Amino acid sequence: MIGLTGGIGSGKSLAAQYFAELGAFVIDADQLAREAIERGSKGFDEVVSIFGDSVLLNGDVNRSALAELVFKDSSLKLKLEGIIHPYVKKKFESAVSSLKDNEVLVYEIPLLVETKSQDRFDLVVTVESEYETRVERLRSRGMAKSEIDARIASQATRQEREDVADFLIENTGSEDELLRQVENIWDSIIETF
């Protein structure tokens, strides 16, 4: 089991995609978090009960509006985490129990350090990029600079992620360079296990 982390905009989703192409079973914690509050779920009802209709857009949770609220108020963030984290944990544990022998699971978990989850994994990989590169990537996704800075400030530092990582991917070049780094780590993992 490999924990794949990195700050927002670092390129961990692309790295996860490459791990999947190499044969890993990849789970995305952010995707599980989205599922936890989808319309019709218990989590959806809880979010509306706590945050009200202001976080809805066309009947669905508007994750941008919700994020804006929770990144400004740590007590609201804790309430949201209380809804999402139990669901994500249950889905993760279910996936782990269904693993076959010799299958490699890569869990893309942006908040690995913040949730002190590093000990749940055999190895931790962090994907890192320069601040300016991350901002550029996130702006191309439509995020405002103030929102980007708030998200980056709410996450663990690069040093904190590197301190728990077994492997560091420097995502400062092309997609091919990122792929080569992922392949090198994959080969090392296959040889080790």
C-alpha positions as CSV (number, residue, x, y, z in Angstrom):
1,M,0.0,0.0,0.0
2,I,1.4,3.3,-1.1
3,G,0.3,6.7,0.0
4,L,0.6,9.3,-2.7
5,T,0.5,12.9,-1.5
6,G,1.5,16.4,-2.5
7,G,0.2,19.9,-2.2
8,I,-2.7,21.2,-4.3
9,G,-1.6,21.7,-7.9
10,S,1.6,19.6,-7.6
11,G,0.6,17.0,-10.2
12,K,-0.3,14.1,-7.9
13,S,-3.4,13.2,-10.0
14,L,-1.3,12.8,-13.1
15,A,1.2,10.8,-11.2
16,A,-1.6,8.6,-9.9
17,Q,-2.8,8.1,-13.5
18,Y,0.7,6.9,-14.4
19,F,0.8,4.5,-11.5
20,A,-2.6,3.1,-12.7
21,E,-1.3,2.7,-16.2
22,L,1.7,0.7,-14.8
23,G,-0.7,-1.7,-13.0
24,A,-1.5,-0.2,-9.6
25,F,-5.0,-0.2,-8.2
26,V,-5.5,3.6,-7.6
27,I,-8.0,5.1,-5.2
28,D,-8.5,8.9,-5.1
29,A,-9.4,10.2,-1.6
30,D,-10.9,13.4,-3.2
31,Q,-13.2,11.3,-5.3
32,L,-14.4,9.4,-2.3
33,A,-15.0,12.8,-0.5
34,R,-17.1,13.9,-3.4
35,E,-19.1,10.7,-3.3
36,A,-19.7,11.2,0.5
37,I,-21.8,14.3,-0.1
38,E,-23.5,13.5,-3.4
39,R,-27.2,14.2,-3.7
40,G,-29.2,11.4,-2.2
41,S,-26.5,10.4,0.3
42,K,-26.6,10.7,4.1
43,G,-23.7,13.1,3.8
44,F,-25.6,15.4,1.5
45,D,-28.4,15.7,4.0
46,E,-25.9,16.4,6.8
47,V,-24.2,19.1,4.7
48,V,-27.4,20.9,3.9
49,S,-28.5,20.6,7.6
50,I,-25.3,22.2,8.8
51,F,-24.5,24.7,6.0
52,G,-27.9,25.4,4.6
53,D,-29.1,25.9,1.0
54,S,-26.4,28.5,0.3
55,V,-24.0,25.7,-0.6
56,L,-26.4,24.2,-3.2
57,L,-26.3,24.8,-6.9
58,N,-28.9,23.2,-9.1
59,G,-29.7,20.8,-6.3
60,D,-26.1,19.5,-5.8
61,V,-23.5,20.6,-3.3
62,N,-21.5,23.4,-4.8
63,R,-18.1,22.3,-3.6
64,S,-16.5,25.7,-4.4
65,A,-19.0,27.5,-2.1
66,L,-18.6,24.9,0.6
67,A,-14.8,25.2,0.3
68,E,-15.0,28.9,0.6
69,L,-16.9,28.6,3.9
70,V,-14.7,25.9,5.5
71,F,-11.4,27.4,4.6
72,K,-12.5,30.6,6.4
73,D,-13.8,28.8,9.5
74,S,-11.9,25.9,11.1
75,S,-15.0,24.9,13.2
76,L,-17.0,24.5,10.0
77,K,-14.1,22.6,8.5
78,L,-14.1,20.1,11.4
79,K,-17.9,19.6,10.9
80,L,-17.4,18.9,7.2
81,E,-14.6,16.5,8.0
82,G,-16.8,14.7,10.5
83,I,-19.2,14.0,7.6
84,I,-16.7,13.1,5.0
85,H,-13.9,11.2,6.8
86,P,-15.9,8.3,8.2
87,Y,-17.3,7.6,4.7
88,V,-13.9,7.8,3.0
89,K,-12.3,5.6,5.7
90,K,-15.0,2.9,5.2
91,K,-14.6,2.9,1.4
92,F,-10.8,2.8,1.7
93,E,-10.9,-0.1,4.2
94,S,-13.3,-1.9,1.8
95,A,-10.9,-1.5,-1.1
96,V,-8.0,-2.7,1.0
97,S,-9.8,-5.8,2.1
98,S,-10.6,-6.6,-1.6
99,L,-7.0,-6.5,-2.7
100,K,-5.5,-9.6,-4.3
101,D,-2.1,-11.0,-3.5
102,N,0.7,-9.0,-5.1
103,E,-1.6,-6.2,-6.0
104,V,-0.2,-2.7,-5.4
105,L,-2.7,-0.1,-4.1
106,V,-1.9,3.6,-4.6
107,Y,-4.0,5.8,-2.4
108,E,-4.0,9.4,-3.7
109,I,-4.4,11.4,-0.4
110,P,-3.7,15.1,-0.4
111,L,-4.1,15.4,3.3
112,L,-1.9,12.5,4.3
113,V,0.3,14.5,6.7
114,E,-2.6,16.6,8.1
115,T,-4.5,13.4,9.0
116,K,-1.4,11.7,10.3
117,S,-2.0,8.7,7.9
118,Q,1.5,7.9,6.9
119,D,1.7,4.9,9.2
120,R,-1.2,3.2,7.3
121,F,1.1,2.8,4.2
122,D,4.1,0.6,3.4
123,L,5.5,3.5,1.4
124,V,4.8,7.2,1.0
125,V,5.4,9.2,-2.3
126,T,5.1,12.9,-2.4
127,V,4.8,15.0,-5.6
128,E,6.2,18.5,-5.3
129,S,6.3,21.5,-7.5
130,E,7.4,25.1,-7.1
131,Y,4.8,27.5,-5.8
132,E,4.6,29.5,-9.0
133,T,4.0,26.4,-11.1
134,R,1.3,25.2,-8.7
135,V,-0.4,28.7,-8.9
136,E,-0.3,28.6,-12.7
137,R,-1.8,25.2,-12.9
138,L,-4.6,26.1,-10.4
139,R,-5.4,29.4,-12.2
140,S,-5.8,27.5,-15.4
141,R,-8.5,25.4,-13.6
142,G,-10.3,28.7,-12.8
143,M,-9.2,29.2,-9.2
144,A,-8.7,32.7,-7.9
145,K,-5.3,33.6,-6.5
146,S,-6.9,34.3,-3.0
147,E,-8.5,30.8,-3.1
148,I,-5.2,29.2,-4.1
149,D,-3.3,30.9,-1.3
150,A,-5.9,29.9,1.2
151,R,-5.8,26.2,0.1
152,I,-2.0,26.1,0.1
153,A,-1.9,27.7,3.5
154,S,-4.3,25.1,4.9
155,Q,-2.2,22.2,3.8
156,A,1.0,20.8,5.3
157,T,4.3,22.3,4.1
158,R,6.5,20.7,1.5
159,Q,9.0,20.0,4.2
160,E,6.4,18.2,6.3
161,R,5.4,16.0,3.4
162,E,9.0,15.3,2.5
163,D,9.8,14.4,6.1
164,V,7.3,11.4,5.9
165,A,8.0,10.4,2.3
166,D,10.0,7.5,1.1
167,F,10.1,8.8,-2.4
168,L,10.1,12.4,-3.7
169,I,8.8,13.3,-7.2
170,E,9.9,16.7,-8.4
171,N,7.3,17.7,-10.9
172,T,9.0,20.7,-12.4
173,G,9.4,19.5,-16.0
174,S,7.4,17.9,-18.7
175,E,4.8,15.1,-18.4
176,D,7.3,12.7,-19.9
177,E,9.8,13.6,-17.1
178,L,7.0,13.0,-14.5
179,L,6.2,9.6,-16.1
180,R,9.9,8.6,-16.0
181,Q,10.1,9.4,-12.3
182,V,6.9,7.4,-11.6
183,E,8.3,4.5,-13.7
184,N,11.5,4.5,-11.6
185,I,9.6,4.4,-8.4
186,W,7.3,1.7,-9.7
187,D,10.3,-0.4,-10.7
188,S,11.9,0.1,-7.3
189,I,8.6,-1.0,-5.6
190,I,8.2,-4.1,-7.8
191,E,11.8,-5.1,-7.0
192,T,11.4,-4.5,-3.3
193,F,8.1,-6.3,-2.9
